């Protein structure tokens, strides 16, 4: 991010009293059904939401 972009994010964070996370939009992974079920099982076990991106 450019310094100007960083400042815009910081300004909005301060105004809204939140923390924002900025990242480049990735490509979601295409998963096989079995892999999706494995991820869903881990989500349930950990109590988290997981997202699969291409690397």
C-alpha positions, 0 to 999 in steps of 0.5 A, a space after each residue: 500500500 502507498 503511504 497515502 492509502 495507509 493514512 486513509 485506512 488509519 484515519 477510518 480506523 480512528 474514526 470508527 474505533 476499529 482495526 482494519 485488515 488490508 490485503 490484496 484480493 486472492 484467488 479462492 481455491 477450488 476444493 474437492 468435496 473431501 478436502 472441503 469436509 476436512 476443512 469444515 471439520 477443523 473449523 468445527 474443532 477449532 471454533 474458527 472460520 477458515 478460507 482456502 486460497 490458491 498459492 
